[in-house]
Amino acid sequence: NKWRIVFPSNGRQWKDWKQASAVYSGNRIQTTKYTWFTFLPQNLFEQFCRLGNIYFFFLMVLNLFPQVEVFHREITMLPLIVVLLASMIKDAIEDYKKYRFDKMINFSKTRVYDK
């Protein structure tokens, strides 16, 4: 399970590699959007970029004021919470599948062909 890194013996390419390796830390594939720490804030930001979610949030805020209250507060929160929770679960499952596929690709054995 050891990984080989093959460098050409050309001095010019070695200098180019040293310069590029300072910028690029590795060649692993990462297609996931979220990490454990960024999932909740980033997902909520993406959810509230949708007009329908902003509408339900606006209704929920309006129902906090007794003068404008039409429904019970809990009933107004329910559609927003259900939609947000369903979207979060879908995004989490989708991102986890991407993570597993990335892990499989990154740890697969490869062959290096050299002339």
Distance bins in CASP14 RR format, pairs under 12 A and 6 or more apart:
PFRMAT RR
TARGET T0000
AUTHOR 0000-0000-0000
RMODE 2
METHOD distances of the structure
MODEL  1
1 107 0 0 0 0 1 0 0 0 0 0 0
1 108 0 0 0 0 0 1 0 0 0 0 0
1 109 0 0 0 0 1 0 0 0 0 0 0
2 109 0 0 0 0 0 1 0 0 0 0 0
3 26 0 0 0 0 0 1 0 0 0 0 0
3 27 0 0 0 0 0 1 0 0 0 0 0
3 28 0 0 0 0 0 1 0 0 0 0 0
3 106 0 0 0 0 0 1 0 0 0 0 0
3 107 0 0 0 0 1 0 0 0 0 0 0
3 108 0 0 0 0 0 1 0 0 0 0 0
3 109 0 0 0 0 1 0 0 0 0 0 0
3 110 0 0 0 0 1 0 0 0 0 0 0
3 112 0 0 0 0 0 1 0 0 0 0 0
4 109 0 0 0 0 0 1 0 0 0 0 0
4 110 0 0 0 0 1 0 0 0 0 0 0
4 111 0 0 0 0 0 1 0 0 0 0 0
4 112 1 0 0 1 0 0 0 0 0 0 0
4 114 0 0 0 0 0 1 0 0 0 0 0
5 17 0 0 0 0 1 0 0 0 0 0 0
5 21 0 0 0 0 1 0 0 0 0 0 0
5 26 0 0 0 0 1 0 0 0 0 0 0
5 27 0 0 0 0 1 0 0 0 0 0 0
5 110 0 0 0 0 0 1 0 0 0 0 0
5 112 0 0 0 0 1 0 0 0 0 0 0
6 13 0 0 0 0 0 1 0 0 0 0 0
6 17 0 0 0 0 0 1 0 0 0 0 0
6 110 0 0 0 0 0 1 0 0 0 0 0
6 111 0 0 0 0 0 1 0 0 0 0 0
6 112 1 0 1 0 0 0 0 0 0 0 0
6 113 0 0 0 0 1 0 0 0 0 0 0
6 114 1 0 0 1 0 0 0 0 0 0 0
7 13 1 0 0 1 0 0 0 0 0 0 0
7 14 1 0 0 1 0 0 0 0 0 0 0
7 15 0 0 0 0 0 1 0 0 0 0 0
7 16 0 0 0 0 0 1 0 0 0 0 0
7 17 1 0 0 1 0 0 0 0 0 0 0
7 18 0 0 0 0 1 0 0 0 0 0 0
7 20 0 0 0 0 0 1 0 0 0 0 0
7 21 0 0 0 0 0 1 0 0 0 0 0
7 112 0 0 0 0 0 1 0 0 0 0 0
7 114 0 0 0 0 0 1 0 0 0 0 0
8 14 1 0 0 1 0 0 0 0 0 0 0
8 15 0 0 0 0 0 1 0 0 0 0 0
8 16 0 0 0 0 1 0 0 0 0 0 0
8 17 0 0 0 0 1 0 0 0 0 0 0
8 112 0 0 0 0 0 1 0 0 0 0 0
8 114 0 0 0 0 1 0 0 0 0 0 0
8 115 0 0 0 0 0 1 0 0 0 0 0
9 17 0 0 0 0 0 1 0 0 0 0 0
9 114 0 0 0 0 0 1 0 0 0 0 0
10 16 0 0 0 0 1 0 0 0 0 0 0
10 17 0 0 0 0 1 0 0 0 0 0 0
11 17 0 0 0 0 1 0 0 0 0 0 0
11 18 0 0 0 0 0 1 0 0 0 0 0
12 18 0 0 0 0 0 1 0 0 0 0 0
12 19 0 0 0 0 0 1 0 0 0 0 0
13 19 0 0 0 0 0 1 0 0 0 0 0
13 20 0 0 0 0 0 1 0 0 0 0 0
14 20 0 0 0 0 0 1 0 0 0 0 0
14 21 0 0 0 0 0 1 0 0 0 0 0
15 21 0 0 0 0 0 1 0 0 0 0 0
15 22 0 0 0 0 0 1 0 0 0 0 0
16 22 0 0 0 0 0 1 0 0 0 0 0
16 23 0 0 0 0 0 1 0 0 0 0 0
16 24 0 0 0 0 0 1 0 0 0 0 0
17 23 0 0 0 0 0 1 0 0 0 0 0
17 24 0 0 0 0 0 1 0 0 0 0 0
17 26 0 0 0 0 0 1 0 0 0 0 0
17 27 0 0 0 0 0 1 0 0 0 0 0
18 24 0 0 0 0 0 1 0 0 0 0 0
20 26 0 0 0 0 1 0 0 0 0 0 0
20 27 0 0 0 0 0 1 0 0 0 0 0
21 27 0 0 0 0 0 1 0 0 0 0 0
26 106 0 0 0 0 0 1 0 0 0 0 0
27 105 0 0 0 0 0 1 0 0 0 0 0
27 106 0 0 0 0 1 0 0 0 0 0 0
27 110 0 0 0 0 0 1 0 0 0 0 0
28 102 1 0 0 1 0 0 0 0 0 0 0
28 103 0 0 0 0 1 0 0 0 0 0 0
28 104 0 0 0 0 0 1 0 0 0 0 0
28 105 0 0 0 0 1 0 0 0 0 0 0
28 106 1 0 1 0 0 0 0 0 0 0 0
28 107 0 0 0 0 1 0 0 0 0 0 0
28 108 0 0 0 0 0 1 0 0 0 0 0
29 98 0 0 0 0 1 0 0 0 0 0 0
29 99 0 0 0 0 0 1 0 0 0 0 0
29 101 0 0 0 0 1 0 0 0 0 0 0
29 102 1 0 1 0 0 0 0 0 0 0 0
29 103 0 0 0 0 1 0 0 0 0 0 0
29 104 0 0 0 0 1 0 0 0 0 0 0
29 105 1 0 1 0 0 0 0 0 0 0 0
29 106 1 0 1 0 0 0 0 0 0 0 0
29 107 0 0 0 0 0 1 0 0 0 0 0
29 108 0 0 0 0 0 1 0 0 0 0 0
30 95 0 0 0 0 0 1 0 0 0 0 0
30 98 0 0 0 0 1 0 0 0 0 0 0
30 99 0 0 0 0 1 0 0 0 0 0 0
30 101 0 0 0 0 0 1 0 0 0 0 0
30 102 1 0 1 0 0 0 0 0 0 0 0
30 103 0 0 0 0 1 0 0 0 0 0 0
30 105 0 0 0 0 1 0 0 0 0 0 0
30 106 0 0 0 0 1 0 0 0 0 0 0
31 94 0 0 0 0 0 1 0 0 0 0 0
31 95 0 0 0 0 1 0 0 0 0 0 0
31 96 0 0 0 0 0 1 0 0 0 0 0
31 97 0 0 0 0 0 1 0 0 0 0 0
31 98 1 0 1 0 0 0 0 0 0 0 0
31 99 0 0 0 0 1 0 0 0 0 0 0
31 100 0 0 0 0 0 1 0 0 0 0 0
31 101 1 0 0 1 0 0 0 0 0 0 0
31 102 1 0 1 0 0 0 0 0 0 0 0
31 103 0 0 0 0 0 1 0 0 0 0 0
31 104 0 0 0 0 0 1 0 0 0 0 0
31 105 0 0 0 0 1 0 0 0 0 0 0
31 106 0 0 0 0 0 1 0 0 0 0 0
32 38 0 0 0 0 0 1 0 0 0 0 0
32 39 0 0 0 0 0 1 0 0 0 0 0
32 42 0 0 0 0 0 1 0 0 0 0 0
32 91 0 0 0 0 0 1 0 0 0 0 0
32 92 0 0 0 0 0 1 0 0 0 0 0
32 94 0 0 0 0 1 0 0 0 0 0 0
32 95 1 0 1 0 0 0 0 0 0 0 0
32 96 0 0 0 0 1 0 0 0 0 0 0
32 97 0 0 0 0 1 0 0 0 0 0 0
32 98 1 0 1 0 0 0 0 0 0 0 0
32 99 1 0 1 0 0 0 0 0 0 0 0
32 100 0 0 0 0 1 0 0 0 0 0 0
32 101 0 0 0 0 1 0 0 0 0 0 0
32 102 1 0 0 1 0 0 0 0 0 0 0
32 103 0 0 0 0 1 0 0 0 0 0 0
32 106 0 0 0 0 0 1 0 0 0 0 0
33 39 0 0 0 0 1 0 0 0 0 0 0
33 42 1 0 0 1 0 0 0 0 0 0 0
33 43 0 0 0 0 1 0 0 0 0 0 0
33 45 0 0 0 0 0 1 0 0 0 0 0
33 46 0 0 0 0 1 0 0 0 0 0 0
33 91 1 0 0 1 0 0 0 0 0 0 0
33 92 0 0 0 0 0 1 0 0 0 0 0
33 94 0 0 0 0 1 0 0 0 0 0 0
33 95 1 0 1 0 0 0 0 0 0 0 0
33 96 0 0 0 0 0 1 0 0 0 0 0
33 97 0 0 0 0 0 1 0 0 0 0 0
33 98 1 0 0 1 0 0 0 0 0 0 0
33 99 0 0 0 0 1 0 0 0 0 0 0
33 102 0 0 0 0 0 1 0 0 0 0 0
34 40 0 0 0 0 1 0 0 0 0 0 0
34 41 0 0 0 0 1 0 0 0 0 0 0
34 42 1 0 1 0 0 0 0 0 0 0 0
34 43 1 0 0 1 0 0 0 0 0 0 0
34 44 0 0 0 0 0 1 0 0 0 0 0
34 45 0 0 0 0 0 1 0 0 0 0 0
34 46 0 0 0 0 1 0 0 0 0 0 0
34 88 0 0 0 0 0 1 0 0 0 0 0
34 91 1 0 0 1 0 0 0 0 0 0 0
34 92 1 0 0 1 0 0 0 0 0 0 0
34 93 0 0 0 0 0 1 0 0 0 0 0
34 94 0 0 0 0 1 0 0 0 0 0 0
34 95 1 0 1 0 0 0 0 0 0 0 0
34 96 0 0 0 0 1 0 0 0 0 0 0
34 98 0 0 0 0 1 0 0 0 0 0 0
34 99 0 0 0 0 1 0 0 0 0 0 0
35 41 0 0 0 0 0 1 0 0 0 0 0
35 42 0 0 0 0 1 0 0 0 0 0 0
35 43 0 0 0 0 0 1 0 0 0 0 0
35 92 0 0 0 0 0 1 0 0 0 0 0
35 95 0 0 0 0 1 0 0 0 0 0 0
35 99 0 0 0 0 1 0 0 0 0 0 0
36 42 0 0 0 0 0 1 0 0 0 0 0
36 92 0 0 0 0 0 1 0 0 0 0 0
36 95 0 0 0 0 0 1 0 0 0 0 0
36 96 0 0 0 0 0 1 0 0 0 0 0
36 99 0 0 0 0 0 1 0 0 0 0 0
37 43 0 0 0 0 0 1 0 0 0 0 0
38 44 0 0 0 0 0 1 0 0 0 0 0
38 45 0 0 0 0 1 0 0 0 0 0 0
38 46 0 0 0 0 0 1 0 0 0 0 0
38 95 0 0 0 0 0 1 0 0 0 0 0
39 45 0 0 0 0 0 1 0 0 0 0 0
39 46 0 0 0 0 0 1 0 0 0 0 0
39 47 0 0 0 0 0 1 0 0 0 0 0
39 88 0 0 0 0 1 0 0 0 0 0 0
39 89 0 0 0 0 0 1 0 0 0 0 0
39 91 0 0 0 0 1 0 0 0 0 0 0
39 92 1 0 0 1 0 0 0 0 0 0 0
39 94 0 0 0 0 0 1 0 0 0 0 0
39 95 1 0 0 1 0 0 0 0 0 0 0
39 96 0 0 0 0 0 1 0 0 0 0 0
39 99 0 0 0 0 0 1 0 0 0 0 0
40 46 0 0 0 0 0 1 0 0 0 0 0
40 47 0 0 0 0 0 1 0 0 0 0 0
40 84 0 0 0 0 0 1 0 0 0 0 0
40 85 0 0 0 0 0 1 0 0 0 0 0
40 88 0 0 0 0 1 0 0 0 0 0 0
40 91 0 0 0 0 0 1 0 0 0 0 0
40 92 0 0 0 0 0 1 0 0 0 0 0
41 47 0 0 0 0 0 1 0 0 0 0 0
41 48 0 0 0 0 0 1 0 0 0 0 0
41 88 0 0 0 0 0 1 0 0 0 0 0
42 48 0 0 0 0 0 1 0 0 0 0 0
42 49 0 0 0 0 0 1 0 0 0 0 0
42 88 0 0 0 0 0 1 0 0 0 0 0
42 91 0 0 0 0 1 0 0 0 0 0 0
42 92 0 0 0 0 0 1 0 0 0 0 0
42 95 0 0 0 0 0 1 0 0 0 0 0
43 49 0 0 0 0 0 1 0 0 0 0 0
43 50 0 0 0 0 0 1 0 0 0 0 0
43 53 0 0 0 0 0 1 0 0 0 0 0
43 84 0 0 0 0 1 0 0 0 0 0 0
43 85 0 0 0 0 0 1 0 0 0 0 0
43 86 0 0 0 0 0 1 0 0 0 0 0
43 87 1 0 0 1 0 0 0 0 0 0 0
43 88 1 0 1 0 0 0 0 0 0 0 0
43 89 0 0 0 0 0 1 0 0 0 0 0
43 90 0 0 0 0 0 1 0 0 0 0 0
43 91 1 0 1 0 0 0 0 0 0 0 0
43 92 0 0 0 0 1 0 0 0 0 0 0
43 94 0 0 0 0 0 1 0 0 0 0 0
43 95 0 0 0 0 1 0 0 0 0 0 0
44 50 0 0 0 0 0 1 0 0 0 0 0
44 53 0 0 0 0 1 0 0 0 0 0 0
44 54 0 0 0 0 0 1 0 0 0 0 0
44 57 0 0 0 0 0 1 0 0 0 0 0
44 80 0 0 0 0 0 1 0 0 0 0 0
44 84 1 0 0 1 0 0 0 0 0 0 0
44 85 0 0 0 0 0 1 0 0 0 0 0
44 87 0 0 0 0 1 0 0 0 0 0 0
44 88 0 0 0 0 1 0 0 0 0 0 0
44 91 0 0 0 0 0 1 0 0 0 0 0
45 53 0 0 0 0 0 1 0 0 0 0 0
45 54 0 0 0 0 0 1 0 0 0 0 0
45 84 0 0 0 0 0 1 0 0 0 0 0
45 91 0 0 0 0 0 1 0 0 0 0 0
46 53 0 0 0 0 1 0 0 0 0 0 0
46 84 0 0 0 0 0 1 0 0 0 0 0
46 87 0 0 0 0 1 0 0 0 0 0 0
46 88 0 0 0 0 1 0 0 0 0 0 0
46 90 0 0 0 0 0 1 0 0 0 0 0
46 91 1 0 0 1 0 0 0 0 0 0 0
46 95 0 0 0 0 0 1 0 0 0 0 0
47 53 1 0 1 0 0 0 0 0 0 0 0
47 54 0 0 0 0 1 0 0 0 0 0 0
47 56 0 0 0 0 0 1 0 0 0 0 0
47 57 0 0 0 0 1 0 0 0 0 0 0
47 80 0 0 0 0 1 0 0 0 0 0 0
47 81 0 0 0 0 0 1 0 0 0 0 0
47 83 0 0 0 0 1 0 0 0 0 0 0
47 84 1 0 1 0 0 0 0 0 0 0 0
47 85 0 0 0 0 0 1 0 0 0 0 0
47 86 0 0 0 0 0 1 0 0 0 0 0
47 87 1 0 1 0 0 0 0 0 0 0 0
47 88 1 0 0 1 0 0 0 0 0 0 0
47 90 0 0 0 0 0 1 0 0 0 0 0
47 91 0 0 0 0 1 0 0 0 0 0 0
48 54 1 0 0 1 0 0 0 0 0 0 0
48 55 0 0 0 0 0 1 0 0 0 0 0
48 56 0 0 0 0 0 1 0 0 0 0 0
48 57 1 0 0 1 0 0 0 0 0 0 0
48 58 0 0 0 0 0 1 0 0 0 0 0
48 80 0 0 0 0 0 1 0 0 0 0 0
48 83 0 0 0 0 0 1 0 0 0 0 0
48 84 0 0 0 0 1 0 0 0 0 0 0
48 87 0 0 0 0 0 1 0 0 0 0 0
49 57 0 0 0 0 0 1 0 0 0 0 0
49 87 0 0 0 0 0 1 0 0 0 0 0
50 56 0 0 0 0 1 0 0 0 0 0 0
50 57 0 0 0 0 0 1 0 0 0 0 0
50 80 0 0 0 0 0 1 0 0 0 0 0
50 83 0 0 0 0 1 0 0 0 0 0 0
50 84 0 0 0 0 0 1 0 0 0 0 0
50 87 0 0 0 0 1 0 0 0 0 0 0
51 57 0 0 0 0 0 1 0 0 0 0 0
51 58 0 0 0 0 0 1 0 0 0 0 0
52 58 0 0 0 0 1 0 0 0 0 0 0
52 59 0 0 0 0 0 1 0 0 0 0 0
52 79 0 0 0 0 1 0 0 0 0 0 0
52 80 0 0 0 0 1 0 0 0 0 0 0
52 83 0 0 0 0 1 0 0 0 0 0 0
52 84 0 0 0 0 0 1 0 0 0 0 0
52 87 0 0 0 0 0 1 0 0 0 0 0
53 59 0 0 0 0 0 1 0 0 0 0 0
53 60 0 0 0 0 0 1 0 0 0 0 0
53 79 0 0 0 0 1 0 0 0 0 0 0
53 80 1 0 0 1 0 0 0 0 0 0 0
53 81 0 0 0 0 0 1 0 0 0 0 0
53 82 0 0 0 0 0 1 0 0 0 0 0
53 83 1 0 0 1 0 0 0 0 0 0 0
53 84 1 0 0 1 0 0 0 0 0 0 0
53 85 0 0 0 0 0 1 0 0 0 0 0
53 86 0 0 0 0 0 1 0 0 0 0 0
53 87 0 0 0 0 1 0 0 0 0 0 0
53 88 0 0 0 0 0 1 0 0 0 0 0
54 60 0 0 0 0 0 1 0 0 0 0 0
54 61 0 0 0 0 0 1 0 0 0 0 0
54 80 0 0 0 0 1 0 0 0 0 0 0
54 83 0 0 0 0 0 1 0 0 0 0 0
54 84 0 0 0 0 0 1 0 0 0 0 0
55 61 0 0 0 0 0 1 0 0 0 0 0
55 62 0 0 0 0 0 1 0 0 0 0 0
55 76 0 0 0 0 0 1 0 0 0 0 0
55 79 0 0 0 0 1 0 0 0 0 0 0
55 80 0 0 0 0 1 0 0 0 0 0 0
55 83 0 0 0 0 0 1 0 0 0 0 0
56 62 0 0 0 0 0 1 0 0 0 0 0
56 63 0 0 0 0 0 1 0 0 0 0 0
56 71 0 0 0 0 0 1 0 0 0 0 0
56 75 0 0 0 0 0 1 0 0 0 0 0
56 76 1 0 0 1 0 0 0 0 0 0 0
56 77 0 0 0 0 1 0 0 0 0 0 0
56 78 0 0 0 0 1 0 0 0 0 0 0
56 79 1 0 1 0 0 0 0 0 0 0 0
56 80 1 0 1 0 0 0 0 0 0 0 0
56 81 0 0 0 0 1 0 0 0 0 0 0
56 82 0 0 0 0 1 0 0 0 0 0 0
56 83 1 0 0 1 0 0 0 0 0 0 0
56 84 0 0 0 0 1 0 0 0 0 0 0
57 63 0 0 0 0 0 1 0 0 0 0 0
57 64 0 0 0 0 0 1 0 0 0 0 0
57 76 0 0 0 0 1 0 0 0 0 0 0
57 77 0 0 0 0 1 0 0 0 0 0 0
57 79 0 0 0 0 0 1 0 0 0 0 0
57 80 1 0 0 1 0 0 0 0 0 0 0
57 81 0 0 0 0 0 1 0 0 0 0 0
57 83 0 0 0 0 0 1 0 0 0 0 0
57 84 0 0 0 0 1 0 0 0 0 0 0
58 64 0 0 0 0 0 1 0 0 0 0 0
58 68 0 0 0 0 0 1 0 0 0 0 0
58 76 0 0 0 0 0 1 0 0 0 0 0
58 80 0 0 0 0 1 0 0 0 0 0 0
59 65 0 0 0 0 0 1 0 0 0 0 0
59 68 0 0 0 0 1 0 0 0 0 0 0
59 69 0 0 0 0 0 1 0 0 0 0 0
59 70 0 0 0 0 1 0 0 0 0 0 0
59 71 0 0 0 0 1 0 0 0 0 0 0
59 73 0 0 0 0 0 1 0 0 0 0 0
59 75 0 0 0 0 0 1 0 0 0 0 0
59 76 1 0 1 0 0 0 0 0 0 0 0
59 77 0 0 0 0 1 0 0 0 0 0 0
59 78 0 0 0 0 0 1 0 0 0 0 0
59 79 0 0 0 0 1 0 0 0 0 0 0
59 80 0 0 0 0 1 0 0 0 0 0 0
60 68 0 0 0 0 0 1 0 0 0 0 0
60 69 0 0 0 0 0 1 0 0 0 0 0
60 70 0 0 0 0 0 1 0 0 0 0 0
60 71 0 0 0 0 1 0 0 0 0 0 0
60 72 0 0 0 0 0 1 0 0 0 0 0
60 73 1 0 0 1 0 0 0 0 0 0 0
60 74 0 0 0 0 0 1 0 0 0 0 0
60 75 0 0 0 0 1 0 0 0 0 0 0
60 76 1 0 1 0 0 0 0 0 0 0 0
60 77 1 0 1 0 0 0 0 0 0 0 0
60 78 0 0 0 0 1 0 0 0 0 0 0
60 79 0 0 0 0 1 0 0 0 0 0 0
60 80 1 0 1 0 0 0 0 0 0 0 0
60 81 0 0 0 0 1 0 0 0 0 0 0
60 83 0 0 0 0 0 1 0 0 0 0 0
60 84 0 0 0 0 0 1 0 0 0 0 0
61 68 0 0 0 0 1 0 0 0 0 0 0
61 69 0 0 0 0 0 1 0 0 0 0 0
61 73 0 0 0 0 0 1 0 0 0 0 0
61 76 0 0 0 0 1 0 0 0 0 0 0
61 77 0 0 0 0 0 1 0 0 0 0 0
61 80 0 0 0 0 0 1 0 0 0 0 0
62 68 1 0 1 0 0 0 0 0 0 0 0
62 69 1 0 0 1 0 0 0 0 0 0 0
62 70 0 0 0 0 1 0 0 0 0 0 0
62 71 0 0 0 0 0 1 0 0 0 0 0
62 73 0 0 0 0 0 1 0 0 0 0 0
62 76 0 0 0 0 1 0 0 0 0 0 0
62 77 0 0 0 0 0 1 0 0 0 0 0
63 69 1 0 1 0 0 0 0 0 0 0 0
63 70 1 0 0 1 0 0 0 0 0 0 0
63 71 1 0 0 1 0 0 0 0 0 0 0
63 72 1 0 0 1 0 0 0 0 0 0 0
63 73 1 0 1 0 0 0 0 0 0 0 0
63 74 0 0 0 0 1 0 0 0 0 0 0
63 75 0 0 0 0 1 0 0 0 0 0 0
63 76 1 0 1 0 0 0 0 0 0 0 0
63 77 0 0 0 0 1 0 0 0 0 0 0
63 78 0 0 0 0 0 1 0 0 0 0 0
63 79 0 0 0 0 0 1 0 0 0 0 0
63 80 0 0 0 0 0 1 0 0 0 0 0
64 70 0 0 0 0 0 1 0 0 0 0 0
64 71 0 0 0 0 0 1 0 0 0 0 0
64 72 0 0 0 0 0 1 0 0 0 0 0
64 73 1 0 0 1 0 0 0 0 0 0 0
64 74 0 0 0 0 0 1 0 0 0 0 0
64 76 0 0 0 0 1 0 0 0 0 0 0
64 77 0 0 0 0 0 1 0 0 0 0 0
65 73 0 0 0 0 0 1 0 0 0 0 0
65 76 0 0 0 0 0 1 0 0 0 0 0
66 72 0 0 0 0 0 1 0 0 0 0 0
66 73 0 0 0 0 0 1 0 0 0 0 0
68 76 0 0 0 0 0 1 0 0 0 0 0
69 75 0 0 0 0 0 1 0 0 0 0 0
69 76 0 0 0 0 1 0 0 0 0 0 0
70 76 0 0 0 0 1 0 0 0 0 0 0
71 77 0 0 0 0 1 0 0 0 0 0 0
71 78 0 0 0 0 1 0 0 0 0 0 0
71 79 0 0 0 0 0 1 0 0 0 0 0
72 78 0 0 0 0 1 0 0 0 0 0 0
73 80 0 0 0 0 0 1 0 0 0 0 0
73 81 0 0 0 0 0 1 0 0 0 0 0
74 80 0 0 0 0 0 1 0 0 0 0 0
74 81 0 0 0 0 1 0 0 0 0 0 0
75 81 0 0 0 0 0 1 0 0 0 0 0
75 82 0 0 0 0 0 1 0 0 0 0 0
76 82 0 0 0 0 0 1 0 0 0 0 0
77 83 0 0 0 0 0 1 0 0 0 0 0
77 84 0 0 0 0 0 1 0 0 0 0 0
77 85 0 0 0 0 0 1 0 0 0 0 0
78 84 0 0 0 0 0 1 0 0 0 0 0
78 85 0 0 0 0 0 1 0 0 0 0 0
79 85 0 0 0 0 0 1 0 0 0 0 0
79 86 0 0 0 0 0 1 0 0 0 0 0
80 86 0 0 0 0 0 1 0 0 0 0 0
80 87 0 0 0 0 0 1 0 0 0 0 0
81 87 0 0 0 0 0 1 0 0 0 0 0
81 88 0 0 0 0 0 1 0 0 0 0 0
82 88 0 0 0 0 0 1 0 0 0 0 0
82 89 0 0 0 0 0 1 0 0 0 0 0
83 89 0 0 0 0 0 1 0 0 0 0 0
83 90 0 0 0 0 0 1 0 0 0 0 0
84 90 0 0 0 0 0 1 0 0 0 0 0
84 91 0 0 0 0 0 1 0 0 0 0 0
85 91 0 0 0 0 0 1 0 0 0 0 0
85 92 0 0 0 0 0 1 0 0 0 0 0
86 92 0 0 0 0 0 1 0 0 0 0 0
86 93 0 0 0 0 0 1 0 0 0 0 0
87 93 0 0 0 0 0 1 0 0 0 0 0
87 94 0 0 0 0 0 1 0 0 0 0 0
88 94 0 0 0 0 0 1 0 0 0 0 0
88 95 0 0 0 0 0 1 0 0 0 0 0
89 95 0 0 0 0 0 1 0 0 0 0 0
89 96 0 0 0 0 0 1 0 0 0 0 0
90 96 0 0 0 0 0 1 0 0 0 0 0
90 97 0 0 0 0 0 1 0 0 0 0 0
91 97 0 0 0 0 0 1 0 0 0 0 0
91 98 0 0 0 0 0 1 0 0 0 0 0
92 98 0 0 0 0 0 1 0 0 0 0 0
92 99 0 0 0 0 0 1 0 0 0 0 0
93 99 0 0 0 0 0 1 0 0 0 0 0
93 100 0 0 0 0 0 1 0 0 0 0 0
94 100 0 0 0 0 0 1 0 0 0 0 0
94 101 0 0 0 0 0 1 0 0 0 0 0
95 101 0 0 0 0 0 1 0 0 0 0 0
95 102 0 0 0 0 0 1 0 0 0 0 0
96 102 0 0 0 0 0 1 0 0 0 0 0
96 103 0 0 0 0 0 1 0 0 0 0 0
97 103 0 0 0 0 0 1 0 0 0 0 0
97 104 0 0 0 0 0 1 0 0 0 0 0
98 104 0 0 0 0 0 1 0 0 0 0 0
98 105 0 0 0 0 0 1 0 0 0 0 0
99 105 0 0 0 0 0 1 0 0 0 0 0
99 106 0 0 0 0 0 1 0 0 0 0 0
100 106 0 0 0 0 0 1 0 0 0 0 0
100 107 0 0 0 0 0 1 0 0 0 0 0
101 107 0 0 0 0 0 1 0 0 0 0 0
101 108 0 0 0 0 0 1 0 0 0 0 0
102 108 0 0 0 0 0 1 0 0 0 0 0
END
